[in-house]
Amino acid sequence: MDSTFLELTKLLPRWVDIENVIQGEVEARYILKRATGYIENFQSRGDSGEEETRYLICALVDRNWERIHTGHFSRVPLNTRKIYAIGCYFKICFLLLESSSPAQKELCSGILDEAQLLGCMEDWSELKVALMDYLDKGRSEDSGNLPILESLKRISCTCDIPQLEAPSLQEFQTKCFQAGQPTLLLNTIQHWPALHKWLDLNYLLQVAGNRTVPIEIGSNYASDEWSQQLVRIRDFLRRQFGGDRSKSPQDIEYLAQHELFSQIPALKGDISIPDYCSISKEDPPGAVDIKAWLGPAGTISPMHYDPKHNLLCQVFGSKRIILAAPEDTENLYPHESEFLANTSQIDVSQLDLETYPLVEKVKFYHLLLQPGDCLYMPPKWWHYVRSEAPSFSVSFWWE
C-alpha cells in the first residue's frame, strides 16, 4: 500500500461528517457506518470484512444510481445525490485496496467522473482533487496530433445591439444591467490565458483528456435525433477536431452547458469570473454558475431563454447569434412540454411564417460573437446560437 493512497484515505468522509446527511436512510446509515469504520481501522484489521463491505458499498452506489435515474434529474432529492457521491468515494477506495493497476485506476477515474456529474460533492472538494491527481498520475500520456487552431482575425460586421469597448463596472451597471439592455462587450476578456492556451487542442487533451463528460449528439437539442452520451474528452476531441472536420448534423457532438471547471480545476486557472458578475440585485450576490460550450462548426442552440443574467464569453471561434425580447415570448411559440418551455418551436434561421404566423411580429437582433468578446443577455432574453467555426465559449449565469 503506497503512502500517497494512505494519505488519501485520511481525506475520506468520517462517520461524524456524514451522519446528519443520511438521516432517515436506514440502508445507507448501516453501510456507510460500516465502511467508515473499516477504513479508519483497516491497517490494523487487515482484510477482515473487506469483501463484504465492498459488496455493500457497490450495492449502495447502484441503488442510488437507480434512484437518480428515476424521473427527471431536477427532482432528485439532494440527499440521494450526496449519498451516491459518498458511496462512490468509498467504492473507489475499496477498488484501489484490491488493485492499483493502470486498468483499475482507469475504472476508478470513470467512477469519480460519474460521481461529479450525478452526485453532490461540494463538501469534499479536497478529496476530489487529491483523488483526481492520484488516479491520473503515472498513466500513459495522451498522444498529441490534434490541430493548433488559428486565431481568427476580427472582422467588421453589422450588430443590431449596442456595443461597448471593455466598459467599466459603472458603465456596465448603468447601460446594461439596470437598463436590461443586451450588449456586445468588445475585447473584454483579452487577459484570459485561455485565449491563447486553448487554441492548442493538445493542451486540452493533456489537461482534461481523461475526464468523462456528457456530450450532446446532434446539432440541436430540440430535434428528434438529439441524444446524450458520457464520453472521455480525449475521444470527443479526436472525433470532432481531428482529421476530417466536415460533419453531417447527426455526427456533430457538443460539450454544452457543462460545469467543466468544477470538474477540472486546472482549466479554471485559465479564465476568471468577470467583475460584471458582481453586480446584482441580491445582497449579498449569489453564486455564479460557470458553464462550458465546446464543439465543432455547426453546433446549434435553438431559440431559448435563460432565467438568470448571462454573460457569454468567446474564447476561440465565432458564433452567429439572434436575439429576441421577452415581450415577444408568445410570438415565438414556446414548446408546451414542461422541460422545453423555455425553448421556441421555430427554426429562427429558416422562418416558416405559414406554420408560425405570429413570428412576423417579432423583432430579431443579429450579431457575431468573436474571440475576446462577451455578450450580455438580461434574464429571459431569447437567443439562438450557431458556431461558425470550431468554438469554445464560457458562460456566466448569476442573479
Buried (B, 14 or more C-beta within 10 A) or exposed (E): EEEEBEEBBEBBBEBEEBBEBBEEBEBBBEBBBBBBBBBBEBEEEEEEBBEEBBEBBBEBBEBBBEBBEEEEEEEBEEBBBBBBBBBBBBBBBBBBBEEBEEEBBEBBBBBBBBBBBBBBBEBBEEBBEBBBEBBBEEEEEBEEEBBEBEEBEBEEEEBEBBEBEBBEEEBBBEBBBEEEBBBBBBBBBEEBEBBEBBBBBBBBBBBBBBBBBBBBBBBBBBBEEBEBEEBBBBEBBBBBBEEEEEBEBEBBBBBBBBBBBBBBEEBBEBBEBBEBBEBBEEEEEEEBBBBBBBBBBBBBBBBBBBEBBBBBBBBBBBBBBBBBBEEBBEBBBBBEEEEBEBBBBBBBEEBEEEEBEEBEEBEBBBBBBBBBBBBBBBBBBBBBBBBBBBBBBBBBBBB
